[in-house]
Amino acid sequence: MSPKNARSGASLAAVALLCCAALSARAGEVTEVRTELTVEQDYDSNIFLTDTNEKGSAITILRPALVFDNTGTLGHAKLYGFLSEHVFWEESALTGTDRGFGGDLARKIFPRTTIFGTGSFQRLAAHAEIRGPDVLTQIPGSGGLPGETLITPGELIEGATPDVNLGQGDFGVRQELTPRLQLQLSGGPFEVDYLKSDTVVTGLRDRSGWYGGPTLSYDLTPLDQVSLDLTFNSTDFSDAFGLQEFFVADPTDPHSVRLNTGKTLSEQQSLTLGWTRQWSEVWTTTIAAGGRRLHTRTTDALRPLTRVAPSSAGVVAFVDYVPESFSDTGPGVVGEVSLTRMLPRGQAALSYSRETRTTSSLFASDVNVDTVALGWIHRLAPRVTFTLRGSFEHYSSVNNNAQFFPASYVSGSFNPITGPEYICPLGSLATTGSGINKTGQCRISQRSSLNSDLYTAVARLDWRLYRRLNTFVVLRYGSRDGDEQLFGPNYNKYVAGVGFTFDYALGF
């Protein structure tokens, strides 16, 4: 789906630029080609995202971009390409360059018919920090319900990861069936491709898939709108390249073993009903609720177990790996409540959402994700804007998948009739077979460990000095507290930055 190198990406961008230029010239619409330059100087208090021995570093970001913009009465078209250089002052090995291109299009082709599309391709360098992509597309939701993020920023870069290619798109058509009834069909593909070496061992998994479905909206009154949304989502997860490492009981145990996560196909179907009400000129509420079907199929995963075999020194124990395939289907929920207040100089919004997601892994259960978000925008002056955003995200287990580790052989316990004896430092013992073929596993519950809390906050001040020159000051906070195996290490970090953006129109 995505180009695999910068040359092919640049070629596609050039073709799209020529197509957009031809469309705008034929329609006689306003077209602008401009260059943009963003320079930002940050200080990150915890660049390695550790819970102890934090290391800070100054970071300089240079981001030039080329933008094509076309607007008119029938719609708009935009295409952009960018480079983003991140220079770490204290850790030069983390310095890298992101690059990518993307665009969006919306055009009315008939009086009641509009086509639209948006997409992007990026290659992000391994900066060894959690940092979101420059462009993030979400699956559209229903009735104001925020769509499921296809590529979550926290999943992109965790620790010393390889470079990664990201590609995603959303295309569709919007049809006004009557003045009060509207039907929208949309969908598209997505891909996360880690450019990795076979000698590297991490838990990152390539993924690719598609989503799509119809949305029906109806205006009950001038103040009320209801919507019905049906979404299908399918994702293929590769093996975690290399093998994930899990420990029998203690990370210092020399008998640690490696397990393979297997290949996974995750399918989701969601049905959501939403209601939006504009109570007055300043107050708006949205309520949405629905259900979700989760279906996961995993193949070629490996479960470890302990066996014994005769040798010249007697009976010795060893760890064997048994291929495992399984299929799991379960229900989920989707819902949201939001409140928006228009202010004399800005806007405030508060929302709460709940959804059930599959973790698509042999070693993890599905999770409920609760999110509370708050946003406030205030114009301090005609050219000065203050923005404050914060969110709290909580993961908790839905079901109780078990995790298996090899049991420990009790030295000298082998009996030709009853077989060997095994013990489990953690969990409950499960044995199969008899005699020399008797095997042992330790079953450990996953439910208590699948909890994670993520806090984020951003305060930003933007000041437009001139028509083409904007300056800003930003303060970011992030904190993760939860199961490290699934969500990455626990950490707290602060990032303070200052910068400017300058754009220059080239004309057309």
C-alpha positions as a printed Julia matrix, in Angstrom:
508×3 Matrix{Float64}:
   0.0     0.0     0.0
   2.76    2.42    0.88
   5.88    3.31   -1.07
   8.95    1.73    0.48
  11.44    4.52   -0.15
  11.64    8.27   -0.37
  12.12    8.29   -4.17
   8.87    6.5    -4.86
   7.13    8.75   -2.35
   8.46   11.88   -4.03
   7.34   10.59   -7.44
   3.82    9.96   -6.19
   3.72   13.41   -4.61
   4.8    15.01   -7.9
   2.09   13.18   -9.85
  -0.57   14.2    -7.33
   0.65   17.82   -7.47
   0.27   17.89  -11.27
  -3.21   16.35  -11.04
  -4.34   18.93   -8.49
  -2.88   21.72  -10.61
  -4.8    20.49  -13.66
  -8.05   20.31  -11.7
  -7.69   23.83  -10.33
  -6.71   25.32  -13.69
  -9.74   23.72  -15.36
 -12.12   24.95  -12.66
 -10.61   28.45  -12.56
 -10.28   28.34   -8.76
  -7.83   29.99   -6.36
  -4.56   28.07   -6.14
  -1.54   28.71   -3.94
   1.83   27.01   -3.65
   3.8    27.96   -0.56
   6.81   26.92    1.47
   6.7    26.6     5.23
   9.49   26.45    7.81
   8.97   25.52   11.46
  11.84   25.88   13.93
  11.34   24.63   17.49
  13.73   24.46   20.43
  12.67   22.02   23.16
  13.98   20.6    26.39
  12.82   17.05   27.22
  13.26   15.98   30.83
  13.15   12.22   30.12
  14.17   11.31   26.58
  14.48    7.56   27.31
  11.12    7.32   29.13
  12.47    5.62   32.24
  11.01    5.58   35.74
  14.45    6.04   37.32
  17.73    7.7    36.28
  15.98   10.1    33.97
  18.12   11.85   31.36
  17.16   15.17   29.81
  18.29   16.77   26.59
  17.75   19.86   24.49
  16.17   19.04   21.11
  16.23   21.23   18.03
  13.51   20.59   15.41
  13.73   21.92   11.84
  10.71   21.17    9.65
  10.57   22.57    6.09
   7.45   21.79    4.04
   6.01   22.43    0.57
   2.22   22.9     0.36
  -0.18   23.02   -2.59
  -3.59   24.53   -1.77
  -6.64   24.87   -4.01
  -9.99   26.29   -2.82
 -13.22   27.17   -4.59
 -16.98   27.01   -4.47
 -17.0    23.28   -5.26
 -14.52   22.24   -2.58
 -10.81   22.16   -1.85
  -7.67   20.15   -2.54
  -4.44   20.15   -0.55
  -1.13   18.33   -0.98
   1.96   18.65    1.2
   5.4    17.17    1.69
   7.75   17.68    4.64
  11.1    16.88    6.24
  11.54   17.03   10.02
  15.03   16.93   11.51
  15.3    16.22   15.26
  18.72   17.0    16.76
  19.35   15.67   20.3
  22.1    17.67   21.98
  22.94   15.11   24.69
  22.43   11.9    22.65
  23.56   12.37   19.06
  22.7     8.73   18.27
  19.01    9.62   18.64
  19.15   12.33   15.97
  17.08   11.46   12.91
  15.0    12.81   10.05
  11.31   12.17    9.52
   9.81   12.68    6.06
   6.49   12.21    4.4
   3.71   13.56    2.26
  -0.06   13.58    2.26
  -3.14   15.49    1.3
  -6.89   15.8     1.4
  -9.61   16.47   -1.17
 -13.29   17.37   -0.96
 -15.26   18.25   -4.1
 -18.95   18.51   -4.97
 -19.47   16.62   -8.23
 -23.28   16.88   -8.28
 -25.65   19.22   -6.43
 -26.18   16.6    -3.68
 -23.05   14.49   -4.05
 -19.59   15.18   -2.58
 -16.5    13.02   -2.83
 -13.72   13.31   -0.29
 -10.44   11.7     0.68
  -7.44   12.11    2.92
  -4.2    10.16    3.22
  -0.57   10.27    4.25
   2.69    8.36    4.07
   5.48    8.9     6.58
   8.83    7.42    7.44
   9.74    8.15   11.06
  13.28    7.77   12.33
  14.0     5.87   15.56
  14.3     8.75   18.03
  14.01    6.37   21.02
  11.14    8.33   22.55
   7.35    8.33   22.39
   6.38   11.07   19.96
   3.3    11.23   17.77
   3.45   11.48   13.97
   3.1    14.83   12.24
  -0.17   13.72   10.66
  -2.57   11.39   12.45
  -5.79   10.16   10.81
  -8.65    8.67   12.8
 -11.57    6.51   11.73
 -14.61    8.83   11.6
 -17.06    8.23   14.41
 -20.81    8.55   14.76
 -22.71   11.48   16.2
 -19.55   13.17   17.39
 -18.04    9.93   18.68
 -14.27   10.24   18.26
 -13.12    7.55   15.86
 -10.66    4.83   16.76
  -7.1     5.92   16.15
  -5.48    3.68   13.56
  -1.94    4.58   14.55
  -1.58    5.5    18.2
   1.38    7.8    18.97
   2.47    5.65   21.91
   2.72    2.6    19.63
   4.99    4.23   17.08
   8.22    4.72   18.95
   8.87    2.87   22.21
  12.49    2.6    23.27
  15.26    2.1    20.7
  13.05    1.04   17.79
  13.9     0.79   14.1
  12.65    3.27   11.52
   8.99    2.8    10.65
   6.85    3.45    7.56
   3.29    4.64    8.18
   0.59    4.81    5.55
  -3.15    5.4     5.84
  -6.06    6.72    3.82
  -9.74    7.55    4.09
 -11.89    7.89    0.95
 -15.62    8.16    0.45
 -18.75    9.77   -0.93
 -21.4    11.85    0.84
 -24.94   11.88   -0.61
 -27.85   14.11    0.46
 -30.82   11.77    0.04
 -33.27   14.47    1.17
 -32.76   17.94    2.65
 -32.76   16.3     6.13
 -31.27   12.85    5.42
 -27.6    12.24    4.53
 -25.73    9.03    3.71
 -21.93    8.71    3.82
 -19.84    5.74    2.68
 -16.17    5.84    3.59
 -13.18    3.63    4.29
  -9.58    2.98    3.46
  -6.37    1.05    4.15
  -3.62    1.52    6.75
  -0.18    0.05    7.4
   2.59    0.14   10.01
   5.85   -1.32    8.69
   8.86   -1.41   11.03
  12.11   -1.42    9.03
  13.91   -3.89   11.2
  16.94   -6.14   11.24
  16.51   -9.86   11.87
  19.08   -9.63   14.66
  17.01   -7.13   16.64
  14.58   -8.43   19.26
  11.61   -6.27   20.3
   7.88   -6.69   20.79
   6.88   -4.43   17.87
   4.57   -5.98   15.28
   3.96   -4.9    11.7
   0.29   -4.45   10.87
  -1.85   -3.7     7.88
  -5.56   -3.68    7.2
  -8.61   -1.71    6.15
 -11.77   -0.23    7.57
 -15.03    1.05    6.14
 -18.76    1.4     6.52
 -21.83    3.62    6.1
 -23.05    6.5     8.27
 -26.66    7.71    8.13
 -27.49   11.17    9.57
 -30.96   12.66    9.99
 -32.0    16.15   11.17
 -34.95   15.64   13.5
 -35.33   19.38   14.13
 -33.19   22.45   13.43
 -31.53   21.74   16.81
 -31.37   17.92   16.84
 -29.5    15.42   14.69
 -29.37   11.63   15.06
 -26.92    9.31   13.32
 -26.4     5.59   12.8
 -22.89    4.35   12.13
 -21.77    0.85   11.05
 -18.0     0.27   10.89
 -15.96   -2.78    9.83
 -12.29   -3.01   10.73
  -9.79   -5.76    9.86
  -6.12   -5.81   10.91
  -3.35   -8.33   10.18
  -0.6    -8.44   12.84
   2.72  -10.07   12.01
   4.89  -11.98   14.46
   6.81   -9.82   16.85
  10.04   -9.9    14.88
  12.6   -11.88   16.75
  11.0   -13.47   19.83
   9.52  -11.71   22.83
  11.21  -12.52   26.1
   9.27  -13.61   29.16
  10.78  -14.8    32.42
   9.95  -17.91   34.42
   9.79  -16.08   37.73
  12.52  -13.49   37.97
  14.22  -11.31   35.32
  17.56  -12.4    36.79
  16.74  -16.09   36.33
  19.25  -17.53   33.79
  16.57  -19.99   32.6
  14.48  -17.27   30.95
  12.64  -18.37   27.81
  11.54  -16.73   24.59
   8.03  -16.99   23.15
   6.59  -16.19   19.74
   3.41  -14.11   19.6
   2.26  -15.68   16.32
   0.39  -14.09   13.44
  -2.98  -12.55   14.28
  -6.03  -11.44   12.32
  -8.26   -9.06   14.27
 -11.74   -8.21   12.99
 -14.16   -5.73   14.54
 -17.72   -4.72   13.71
 -19.25   -1.71   15.48
 -22.8    -0.33   15.48
 -23.29    3.09   17.08
 -26.31    5.37   17.53
 -25.67    9.04   18.26
 -27.68   12.15   19.15
 -26.41   15.75   18.97
 -28.44   18.57   20.51
 -27.72   22.31   20.23
 -29.52   23.67   23.28
 -28.69   27.3    22.51
 -26.19   29.34   20.57
 -23.5    28.46   23.11
 -24.3    24.96   24.47
 -24.07   21.69   22.49
 -24.18   18.09   23.76
 -23.55   14.75   22.1
 -24.49   11.28   23.34
 -23.48    8.13   21.45
 -23.72    4.46   22.4
 -23.3     1.15   20.64
 -21.87   -2.34   20.59
 -18.82   -3.97   19.09
 -18.0    -7.53   18.07
 -14.36   -8.54   18.5
 -12.99  -11.56   16.65
  -9.33  -12.6    16.93
  -7.59  -15.52   15.22
  -3.97  -16.31   16.12
  -1.78  -18.93   14.4
   1.79  -20.18   14.83
   2.19  -18.9    18.37
   4.43  -20.95   20.66
   3.61  -22.03   24.2
   6.53  -23.22   26.36
   6.45  -26.36   28.48
   8.99  -28.43   30.39
   9.92  -31.98   29.35
  12.5   -34.48   30.57
  14.77  -36.8    28.57
  17.3   -39.48   29.51
  21.01  -38.68   29.19
  24.35  -40.09   30.3
  24.02  -38.04   33.49
  20.52  -39.33   34.21
  17.29  -37.47   33.49
  17.59  -33.83   32.42
  14.87  -31.23   31.93
  14.55  -28.92   28.94
  12.03  -26.39   27.57
  10.04  -27.37   24.5
   7.79  -25.12   22.39
   4.38  -26.3    21.23
   2.63  -24.59   18.28
  -0.59  -22.94   19.37
  -3.51  -21.57   17.34
  -6.74  -20.21   18.76
  -9.81  -18.15   17.91
 -11.65  -15.86   20.32
 -14.9   -13.91   19.85
 -16.32  -11.5    22.38
 -18.61   -8.49   22.77
 -17.53   -4.9    23.37
 -19.06   -1.5    24.01
 -18.66    1.9    22.37
 -19.99    5.14   23.8
 -19.36    8.83   24.38
 -20.79   11.88   26.13
 -19.5    15.36   25.29
 -20.33   18.93   26.23
 -19.23   22.02   24.26
 -19.54   25.64   25.41
 -18.92   28.6    23.12
 -17.28   31.5    24.95
 -17.05   35.2    24.0
 -13.39   34.69   23.03
 -13.08   30.96   22.53
 -14.49   27.55   23.29
 -14.41   24.89   26.02
 -15.17   21.17   25.61
 -15.38   18.17   27.94
 -15.87   14.55   26.86
 -15.89   11.0    28.18
 -15.71    7.89   25.98
 -15.57    4.11   26.51
 -14.66    1.44   23.97
 -13.55   -2.17   24.0
 -10.44   -3.03   21.97
  -8.69   -6.25   21.15
  -5.0    -6.48   22.01
  -4.53   -9.1    19.27
  -2.07  -11.18   21.22
  -1.82  -14.7    22.6
  -0.59  -13.29   25.91
  -3.07  -10.46   26.55
  -6.81  -10.11   27.05
  -9.1    -7.56   25.43
  -9.27   -4.22   27.23
 -11.82   -1.52   28.01
 -10.46    1.96   27.3
 -11.95    4.89   29.23
 -10.91    8.37   28.11
 -11.67   11.76   29.65
 -10.58   14.81   27.62
 -10.75   18.55   28.31
  -9.97   21.37   25.9
 -10.04   25.17   26.19
  -9.18   27.79   23.57
  -9.07   31.49   24.49
  -8.17   34.54   22.39
  -6.12   36.81   24.64
  -5.88   39.41   21.85
  -6.71   39.55   18.12
  -3.34   37.92   17.32
  -2.71   35.91   20.52
  -4.37   32.56   21.3
  -3.98   30.35   24.38
  -4.78   26.62   24.13
  -5.05   24.13   26.98
  -5.68   20.4    26.45
  -5.59   17.48   28.83
  -6.62   13.83   28.82
  -6.72   10.76   31.04
  -6.81    7.29   29.48
  -7.39    4.11   31.49
  -7.02    0.53   30.24
  -8.46   -2.46   32.12
  -8.99   -6.11   31.23
 -12.3    -7.33   29.82
 -11.64  -11.07   30.0
  -9.11  -13.2    31.84
  -6.66  -14.76   29.42
  -4.0   -16.91   31.01
  -0.27  -16.77   30.4
   1.82  -19.95   30.35
   5.42  -20.43   31.47
   7.5   -23.61   31.64
   7.38  -25.35   35.01
  10.49  -26.12   37.08
  11.59  -29.78   37.26
  12.13  -31.17   40.77
  15.62  -32.61   40.62
  15.76  -36.4    41.12
  11.97  -36.8    41.11
  11.65  -38.87   37.93
   9.64  -42.1    38.25
   9.27  -44.42   35.2
   5.57  -44.91   35.97
   4.33  -41.57   37.3
   6.86  -39.48   35.41
   8.7   -36.39   36.71
   7.46  -33.91   39.27
   7.18  -30.19   38.48
   6.61  -27.08   40.58
   5.6   -23.51   39.73
   7.23  -20.52   41.47
   4.19  -18.52   40.27
   0.71  -19.58   39.21
  -0.86  -23.04   39.08
   0.69  -26.21   37.68
  -0.8   -27.91   34.58
   0.59  -31.29   33.49
  -0.1   -33.51   30.47
   0.99  -37.03   29.53
   2.6   -39.67   31.74
   5.92  -41.35   32.29
   8.81  -39.95   30.28
   6.33  -37.94   28.16
   4.88  -36.01   31.1
   5.15  -32.24   30.6
   4.6   -29.27   32.91
   3.34  -25.7    32.5
   2.66  -22.82   34.89
  -0.59  -20.98   34.31
  -0.63  -17.36   35.42
  -3.64  -15.06   35.33
  -3.25  -11.92   33.23
  -6.18   -9.9    34.52
  -4.5    -7.94   37.32
  -1.56   -6.82   35.18
  -3.61   -5.44   32.3
  -4.14   -2.0    33.76
  -2.58    1.21   32.54
  -3.11    4.93   33.12
  -1.89    7.56   30.67
  -1.98   11.28   31.5
  -1.25   13.97   28.92
  -1.46   17.76   29.08
  -0.49   20.55   26.67
  -0.46   24.31   27.24
   0.39   26.45   24.21
   0.53   30.19   23.44
   0.45   31.26   19.76
   1.23   34.82   18.68
   0.94   35.98   15.05
   3.61   38.68   14.64
   3.03   39.26   10.94
   0.81   37.76    8.26
   3.33   35.02    7.46
   5.19   34.74   10.79
   3.81   32.94   13.85
   5.62   32.3    17.15
   4.65   29.91   19.92
   5.56   28.69   23.39
   4.49   25.2    24.46
   4.65   23.05   27.6
   3.84   19.32   27.41
   3.43   16.72   30.15
   3.14   12.95   29.83
   2.92   10.11   32.33
   2.41    6.37   31.96
   1.69    3.99   34.84
   0.74    0.37   34.13
   1.76   -3.02   32.8
   5.15   -2.55   31.15
   4.97   -5.73   29.07
   1.97   -4.48   27.07
   2.18   -0.69   27.3
   5.89    0.05   27.62
   7.84    1.42   30.59
   6.34    3.65   33.26
   7.56    7.24   33.05
   6.98   10.92   33.74
   8.25   13.63   31.42
   8.05   17.36   30.77
   8.82   19.05   27.47
   9.16   22.83   27.21
   9.59   24.46   23.79
   9.62   27.71   21.9
   9.62   28.26   18.14
   8.21   29.95   15.08
   6.58   29.1    11.74
   7.18   31.12    8.59
   5.41   30.53    5.26
   6.02   32.16    1.9
   3.66   32.01   -1.08
   5.36   31.1    -4.37
   2.31   31.95   -6.46
   1.02   29.84   -9.33
